[in-house]
Amino acid sequence: MSESSKPPFRSRQWFGREGKQGFYYRSWLKGLGLPHDMFDGRPVIGICNTWSELTPCNSSFRELAEHVKRGVYEAGGFPLEFPVMSLGETQVRPTAMLFRNLASMDVEESIRANPIDGVVLLMGCDKTTPSLLMGAASVDLPTIGVSGGPSLSGNWRGRPVGSGTGVIEMSEMVRAGTLSQAEFTEAEACMQRSRGSCMTMGTASTMASMVEALGMSLPENAAIPAVDSRRFRLAHLSGRRIVEMVREDLRMSRILTRKAFANAIRANAAIGGSTNAVIHLLALAGRLGVELSLEDWDEIGSRLPCLVNLKPSGEYLMEDFYYAGGLPAVLREIAQYLDLDALTVNGRTLGENIADAPCWNREVIRPLDQPLRAEAGIAVLRGNLAPDGAVIKPSAASPHLLRHRGRAVVFEDIEDFKARIDDEALDIDETCVMVLKNCGPRGYPGMAEVGNMPLPPKLLRRGITDIVRISDARMSGTAYGTVVLHVSPEAAAGGPLALVREGDFIELDVEARRLHLDVDAAELERRRAEWTPPPPPARGWARLYVDHVQQAHLGADLDFLVGGSGDTVARDSH
């Protein structure tokens, strides 16, 4: 289509008007000091900003936005920054996941309601990335992602400390009596040395990698540290590129195809990525009408090797990953498994982007024939305990526990767990299976990161660092252990998990993809007849969420948000 035959940009429905309506739409923005020629038909670029002092991971985004604006101006665009709900995993209670779908609604409606032709998404801490992608996908304008980047590597007493992973390791040491509380407190400032998200391969870094693997960002987006000047360079270039994308009408739906999702699933295996990516990519695909199922995670990526030697699966941190070559080097290493024709936001194919990607450190990014883990993708389990599926991350698990049968030690909810786990009288040993109920999408509500239950101190003191744990919850991408998550249907929805009782035996066989409760069907039906669902929240967002949230195997989106409404707004405001 020639330039002359292209329809005018969407923003002309606001700024290209004469009479009262045009006066309204232009006049108040002129109060910002904007000259009249800013409304001459140039592309209007919305900069969707999740900056907040309550989200320390995103605290550099004011400056990041300014670099995006420079690029937009240089390319002949008109940048307008707007805020949306900021979700930080470090502060928000009961869990940021409760608000992922709410934030996506904020993003969707803010984009659709305003005179925006293209969008730059500034995203960092865990749930900001999927919520912004989901909301923008439901509008489907030209969109580019800019992640905030990981913080500098943690260092305590001369040794590396990784976000989240270090907290879990050291807190277990405190509970075992091998680390003092004073030393634990000292390590706080040593772990988080700068602005930025977790510098382990936690969910934030995983999702930044997913953005790049999906083709939704410029190359190198995933790993540049937040305080590295190259992060601002990438933001600047993204500002330039979004203007070109608007002129090309390169929308999200052209990039986020099934082959893009397949590439991301394979990339997640290669980086040892978070199990949280499963639930977020399923929800994102649902917004676009792309066929993607929990089974696809197993069939597409579960047998691929983990190449990236980063905590929690390995020993290095995100700074090391960037210096070693970052995600482009990983994608080039697994190129034979990827669809290299997938389109990306820079207008080039994924194959073109990674053709010459170098690797500078083979200790951090292993070659394909010398992987960190031979088979490391997300494994999907099924059985009478998880009819709709559950997931486990083998690269973070103990190999000797991947096939195990043990007696269930059952916690009815998170309060029950916290009340009993430190009790020396708790009847548990290393052969047992810890089971946590009512922590799924409806049960918590919001499906909190409590699935990697801390072990009892009496086991820790004996040097036991892992046992099988099963729940309908999630776990942080920074966590590790033989942890079965996302059991679906969840306990609060009447899934079989609700029927597990103390002393039942449970079988886990990851190779066979099996999760089985050794209780006969008649006994389970008897227990079901005695089961009563927990009462829903009384009001507000939590009530709306519980009434409409889908189960984990579908992505835990709200049922009425699946799909999109496009970018059309037919009526004026006056």
N, C-alpha and C positions, 0 to 999 in steps of 0.2 A: 504494500500500500504506500503510495507517495505521500509526502508531507502534506501536500495540498488537499488530498482526499481523506486524510485522517480526521475523525471527529475531534472537536475541541476538548481540551482537558476537562475533567470532572469539575474542577474548581470554578470554571466559567459559569456554572449554574448559580454560583454565589456572586462572583466578582465581575462577571461580564454583563450584568443586568443594568438597565436604565431605570429611572423612576425611583419610587420609594424603597423597593426591595434592595436595589443596588446601593442606594444611599446607606441603608442599614448595614449591609454586609461590609462595606468599605470603610465607612466613617469611623467606627469604633476602633478598627485596627489602625487607622491613621493617627489615632491618639497615642500610638506607640512611637510616633515619629516617622512613619513610613511614607515615602513619596508616592504620588499617584501612579507612577509608571511601574511600581511593584505589582500592580493589578492588571498588567497589560496582556495577560495570557500565558505567562511563564509557568512552568510546573511548580505547584505548591507541594512542599515536602513536609510531612508531619514527622517530628522526631519524638517518638514515644519513649518517655524517660521514666525509669523506675528508681530514680535517686531518692534516697531517704537516709537520714541519720539513724533511723531505727533498723536499717539494713546496711551494716558496715561494709559488706561485700560490694555494695553498689555506690559507695560514698565518693567515688571518683567521677561519677557520671555527669556532674555539672560541667566539668572540664572536658570530658569526652564529647558532650553535646556541642560544645563550642568548636571543636575540631570537625565534627560532622558539618556544622553550619558553614565553615570555611569552604569545604568541598562543594556544598550545594550552591553557594554564591558563585564560586569559580565556574561551575558548569551552567550557570544561567538560571538556577532555580530560586525559589522563594521559601526559605526554611521557617517553620513555625513549630516551636517546642511545646509539648503538652505533657502533663503528669498523668500517670495511672497508678493504681494500687501497687505498692512495693511489698514483696513477700520475702522476708528473710528467715531462713531456717533457724538462725541463732537466737531470735528473740520472740517470735510469734508463738502464742499458745492458743489452743491446745496443740495445733500443728499447722504449718503453712499450707499443707496439702488440703486442709478444709477450705481454703480460700483460693485455690488455683482456679477453679471454675468461675468464681466470682470475679477475680481479676481478669479472666479472659473475657467476661461480659463487659467489664469496664473498657478494655482495649477495643473490642468489637464495636461497641456503641459510640465510643469516642471517635474512632476512625470514620465510621459511616455518617455520623451526624455533622461532621465538619468538612470544610472545603479543602480536602486533601486529595492529591493525585498519586502520591507515592509515600511510602512509610519506611523510616529507619527505626528498628527496634533496638533499644539499649537494654540489655538483659545480663544478669549476673548470677545472683544467688539462686539456688535450686529451682524454685517454682516460678520465678520470673520468666525463665526461658520458655517452658512449655505454655504458660498462660499467655504470653505475648504472641507466640506462634499460633496458638489455637484461635485467639481472638482475631488476629489479622487474617488467618486463613478463611474465617467465616465471612469476611468482606471481600477478599481476593483482589487486592490492588497490587501493583508492583511494590515489592517489599524486600528489604535487605536486613540481615541481622548483624549486630555488632555486640559481641560479648565484652564484659568488663575486664576479664582476665584474672588469673590466679594471683594470690599474694606471693611475696617472696618466700623462699624456703625457710621453714622454722629451724631454729638451732638452739638447743639447750645443753649447756655444759659440753660443748664440742661435738655433739652428735645431732643428726637431723631429726626433726620432730614434724610430723605431718598433721595437718588439720584433721580433727575428728579421730583419725586413726591413733594419733598420739594420746588424745584424751582417753579413748577407750583403753589403750594399753596401760597408761599410768593410773587410771582410776581403778583398774583391776589390781594393780600393784598396791595401791593404798588399801583396798579392801582385804588383800592378802597379808598386809602388814609389812611389806617389803619396801614401801616408799612412804615418807612422812607427809602429812598434810601441808607442812611448810614448803617442802620441795615441790609438791604438786602445784601449790599456789604460785611459786616462783616461775614455773614453766609456762604459766598463762601468757605473759607478755613475750616469752621466747618463741612461742608457737606462732602467734599472729604478729608479724613484724612490719606489716605494711597494709595498705588498703588492698582489697581484692578478695576473691572467693577462695574456697579451700584449695590448697596447692597439692593435695593428693588427687588421685583419680576418683574423686567422689562424684556426687550427682552433678554439681555445678560444672566441673571440668568435663564430665561425661556428656552433659547436654550441650556444652559449647562445642564439643567434638561432633555431636550429632548434627548441630546446625551446619558445620562445615561439611560433613560427609553427605548431608542431604542436598548440598549445593546452595544453601540459603545464605552463605556469607562468602566473603573473599577468602582465598587461601591464607592459611596461618592464623585464622581467627581463634582457633581453639586454645592455643598455648602461650601466646605472648603475655608475659607478666603484666599485671595491671599498671604498675608504675614504670614500665619500660616505655621510652619515647616511641617505640615502634607500634605500640598499641594506639597512640594518638595518630600516627601516620595512617594506620589501617582505617581509623574512624574518618580521617580526612578523605581518603580514597573512596570510602563507602559513600560519603556525601556526594562526591562527584558521580559515582556510578549510579546512584538511585535516580538522578536526573535523567541519565541516559536510558535507564530501564523504563521510566515513564514514557519517554519519547518512543521507545520500542514496544510499549505495551506488554512488557515481560512480567506477567502476573505470577503469583505464587502457584497457581494450579498448573502452570506449564513446567514448573520445576519439581514440585512435590508429587511426583508420579510413583507408581508402585516400585519401579526400578530404583528410584531414589531411596525409598524406604528400605529396600533390600540391601542397598549399599550401606546404609546406616547400621542395619542389624549386623552386617559382617564387620563393619568397623568397630562396633561395640565389643565384639568378641576379641578383636585384635588388640584393643587397648585395655582389656580387662575392665570394661565399663560397668556402671551401676545397674542393678536390677530395676531401679526407678525408671530407666530409659524405656523399659517395656511398657509401663503403664502410660507414660507420656506420649510415646509414639503411636500407641493404639488410639489414644484420644485425638491426637492431631490428625491421623488418617481418617478418623470418623468425621471430622469437620470438613474434609475435602471429598468425601465419598470414595476414598481409595480403599480397596479391599485389603485388609490386613487383619490377621488373627493372631491369637496367642500361639497357635500351632506354627505359624510362620517363623516365630523366633527360634523354635527348635529346629525346624526343617531347613531354614536358610543359614543360620549362624552357629548352631550349638557345637558343631564338630570342628570349627575353625580354631587355630591356635591363638594363644595370647602372646603377643610379641613385646609388649611394653612393660618394662620392669619398674613399675611405679607402685607405691603404697596405695591401697592395702594389699594388693596381690604380690608386690615386689618390694624394692628397697629405695627407689629414687623418688623425686618429687617433680612437680610440673615445670619448674624452672629448668631442671635438667632435661626434661622432655622437649622443651622449646629449643634449647641449645643443641640438642641431638638431631633436630630436623622437624619435630612436631608431627602433626597429623599427616601432612603431605608425604612425609617419608614412610609412614605406616601404610598409607593407602597405596603407595607405589609398591611396597613390599608384598601386598596382597592383591595386586592388580589383576592377577589371573582369576580371582573370584568375583571381581566387580563388574558392573555394567558401565563400561568406560564411556559410553555414548550419552550418559545422563547429563542433562543441561544444568548449568549452574548460573548464579546471579551475574557473573562477569561476562556472560554470553558465550563462554567457552564450555567445552565438555569437561567432565571430571577427568577423563583420560588426558586431555590437553593440559589441564592444570597440574597434574602430578608427573608428567612425562620425564621431567628432569629434576625431580625432587631429591636432594641429597640426604644421606644419613651421615652424621658426624660422630656418632657414639654408639657402637654396637653392644655396649653393656646396657644402655638404656632402651634402645630399640633393636631387638634381636632380629637376625635374619630368619626367613621363613623356615629354613631347615634346622634352625637351632632355637626353637621357641622357649619362652619362659614356661608355658604350659601347653601340652600337646592339643588338648581339646578344652576350650575355655569359654565358649559362648554360653548364653543362658540356657539352662535345661528346663524343660516344661514337664512337670510330673502330673500324673493322673492316677485315679484309683477311687475306692469308695470313700476316702477321706477328702478328696478334692475332685469331684465329678467334672467341674468346669476348669480345672487346672490349678497348679501352683508352680512357683519358680524357685530355682536355686542357682547360685553362682559358683560353679565348681572351682574356679580359679582362686576363690577366697576360702574354700572349704578344706577340711583335713581329709586327705585321701583315704585314710583307714575308716572314716565314718560314712563314706559315700554309699556303702552297703551296710545296713545296720538294722537290728531289731532290738527294741528296748521297751521297758515299762514306762508308761506315761506318768509324768508328774504334772498335774493340771492346775492352771491358774485361770480363774473364771474371768478376770479382767485385770487391768493394769494396777488397780488398787490392791487386789488380792496378791498380785505378784510382789509389789513393793512391801506389803505387810509381812510376807513369809520368806522371801528369798534369803535373808540374812539369819534366819532362825537356825541355830545349830541342831535343832531337833528335826529339821526337814528331812524326810526320808528320801534321799537321793544319792546316787553314785554316778560314776562316769558312764555306766551302761544305760542310764535312763534317757528318756526323751522328754524334754521340757515342752509343754503345750500351753500357749497363751491364746485365750479366746476374747471375742468382743472388742477387737482393736482394728477392724476393717473399716471400709468406707462409712457404713452406717453405725457401727458399734462404738467407735471412739468418741465422736464421729470425726471422719477425715482421714482415717488410715495412717496413723502416726508412725514415726520411725522408731518403733519399740520392739521390732521383731528379733533383733540380736540381743536377747535378754542377757544381762550380766549373770555370770555363774555364781553359785553359792560360795561364800568365803571358805567354807571347809573343804571344798574341792580345789579352790585356788591355792590354798596352803599346801596341798599335796602335789602341786605342779600340774594339775589338770587345767588346760587352757581352752578346751573345746569339747562340747557335747552336742548332740543333735537337738535343734530347737525348731519348733513348728508354730506358725501363727497365721492369722489373716491380716497381719500388719505388714508394713514395709520395714526396711532398714536403711540407714544412711549408706550412701555410696562409699563413705570412708570406712565402713565397718567390715568385719570379716568373720569367718566361722562357718560351720556346717549348719546353715540357717535356711529353712524352708519358709517361703514367704507367699503372700498374696493368695492364700488358700481360698478357693472360690467354689461354691457360694460361701460367704463369710458366716460366722456364728450368729451374728445379729439378724441375718436374713434367713435363719433356719437351716443353714448348711450342716453337713455331718459333723463339722468341727464342734458345733454346739453340743453334740451328744457324747463327746469323749469324756470318760470318767477316770479318776485316779486308779491306777493299776492295770488299765487296758494296755495291750501290747500293740505297738505300731511298727510297721516295716517300711524302711526307706531303701530303695534300690535305684540310684541315679542312672546307672547304665541301662536298666530296663525301663526307666522313666516311670517308676511305680511308687505310689504312696498309699499304703493300705492299713486300715484299722482292723485288727484281728477280733472283731465282734460280729456275730452272725446277724443277718438281716432282721430276723424276728425280734431280737433283743434291741436293735436300733429302732425299730418301729415302736416298741414298747416305751423306750426312752423319749421318742419324739412325741408321743401322746402326752407325756408329762411336761414337755418343754413349753415355756411361755416366752414370747418375744419381749425384749426390753422396751420400756416406754420411749416414745420419740421425744426429742427436745420440744419445749413448750411453744417457742415462737422464733421469729427472726430468721436470719440466714441459715442457721443450723437446722431449723425445722424444714425449710425449703430444700436444703441440701439432702437431708435424710429421706425426704419424700420422693426425691427424683434422681438420686445418684445411682448410676449403674454399677454393676459388680466389677471387680478388679480385672477379670479376663476381657472386659470390654473397654477398659481404659478409665473407669471411674469418672466419666463425664456425666453431666446431667442429661437425662433422656431428651429434654426439649432443646438442648444445644447441639445435638448431633446434626451435622450438615451446616449450611450457611444461608444467609439472606442476601448476599451480594452487596453492592455499593449504592443501590438506588434509594433515594429519599424523595418522595414525590411532592411533599407539601412544604411550604414556606413557614417560617416562624411568626410572621406578622401578616 
